[in-house]
């Protein structure tokens, strides 16, 4: 539709449809992977959507140098065809099948996913048992109060929304979407398109690095390293623009700083804060509310994305790029505290173990509060 568009309205419609599909995929892919793979490889396989997405960004950066928007749309449509064909053969999530009372189908799906090499009976029984526990003895429906601070689902919702807010408010999408523009206003004499490609390469290989370490050092460590390096790069970038606004000649011999800072920022983001929140989102919600809660968090994520991307050009026009990057750096400081205090480590645990731990910790807290109030 975008490639064939002969009016701006058609492009808007095409972008809306594409955006809707991206929103659906951004939720369903990490959830499907989390629900189908074994705990010891859930991190590395859960990063695959982000890795492939970053590869797509790099390809578009390169192709964009030689194609106009119509040709690029045709090119991207062709690339998506293999995914459309292969997804037909992917087994359904056994946990979703359990939630729909299709036990035999769930066992069959588990057997296919485990390549028929091991018995799946014990794994299936654990999935079934935890799902029944989460439903409660009366299979009560989910209430809005369950997500209040006193509710049983408050902790996972707070963690998921907090990580998504940190992911978007750190400034990654303005950096990615306006890479060429920012390099142009930075005053560097390096080619803006070449700089964008370099950033794209760094983005892709940093995600590959995260694939290697996420199941070895854990989600929380990667998030902390990522946040700290992002803060450093944003601080340097803000200082560069601040000095440039005072006197351009002071930064003439440091025209490499924007590229170095951008590259470090994107590497840091791709190591942790980019992919890990999506993995955590798919891991921390109980099966009973995973679809509902995941949809809410994903919608929150994309609303923030839209707001930040639309506000960024206006913000830097009114206040300057230095203020924008300092603001993003300040958010990273808050994010470091949030990760340390609020985000649980989920490495190496089954989804059922994670669910039991989070729900149990909340019930224990409620019990202690009730006792202290007596």
Secondary structure, 3 states (H helix, E strand, C coil): CCCCCCCHHHHHHHHHHHHHHHHHHHHHHHHHHHHHCCHHHHHHHHCHHHHHHHHHHHHHHHHCCCCCHHHHHHHHHHHHHHHHHHHHHCCCCHHHHHHCCCHHHHHHHHHHHCCCCCCCHHHHHHHHHHHHHHHCCCCCCCCHHHHCCCCCCHHHHHHHHHHHHHHHHCCHHHHHHCHHHHHHHCCCCCCHHHHHHHHHHHHHHHHHHHHHHHHHHCHHHHHHHHHHHHHHHHHHHHHHHHHHHHCHHHHHHHCCHHHHHHHHHHHHHHHHHCCHHHHHHHHHCCHHHHHHHHHHHHHHHHHHHHHHHHHHHHHHHHHCHHHHHHHHHHHHHHHHHHHHHHCCCCCCCCHHHHHHHHHHHHHHHHHHHHHHCC
